[in-house]
Amino acid sequence: MGDSNVFDWVCANLEEATSFSAIEARGTVRIALKKSGLDAAGINAAQMQVVVKRVLPDELARRGIDGGQDTCDAIAMQLKDQRFDAEAKEDRPEDIFARLGN
């Protein structure tokens, strides 16, 4: 299972807003998720918004990024307006078995 669309979106926006490379942005977000008890594959937009607001600013400060709180606030604000189709429908066991039967 790959990373969620919301994870990819946040990482791309963090890379754009900071001096981070793609690897640095993804690694920093992964660390914030790990500290929150979440993972990149299963995170949804609501969970990510909390991580971006509450955990990610400290991670940016540890990495010498000035204005990390403002950066995270801006990303969180944009995040709430995004729609991630993969989250629109959670697979229920019945849905999975129905697809397997077809």
Residue pairs with C-beta under 8 A, 6 or more apart in sequence:
1 41
2 41
3 40
3 41
4 40
4 41
4 42
4 43
4 44
4 84
4 86
4 87
5 84
5 85
5 86
5 87
6 43
6 44
6 45
6 48
6 79
6 82
6 84
6 87
7 29
7 33
7 40
7 41
7 43
7 48
9 79
9 82
9 84
10 29
10 48
10 52
10 75
10 79
11 22
11 25
11 26
11 29
12 22
12 25
13 75
13 78
14 20
14 25
14 28
14 29
14 56
14 71
14 75
15 21
15 22
15 24
15 25
17 71
17 74
17 75
18 25
18 60
18 65
18 71
19 65
20 28
20 63
20 65
24 63
28 56
28 59
28 60
28 63
29 40
29 51
29 56
30 40
31 59
32 51
32 52
32 55
32 56
32 59
33 39
33 40
33 43
33 51
35 55
35 59
36 47
36 50
36 51
36 55
38 47
38 51
43 51
44 84
44 87
45 79
45 80
45 82
45 84
45 87
48 79
49 76
49 79
49 80
52 72
52 75
52 76
52 79
53 72
53 73
53 76
56 68
56 72
57 68
57 69
57 71
57 72
58 68
59 68
60 68
60 71
60 72
61 68
65 71
89 95
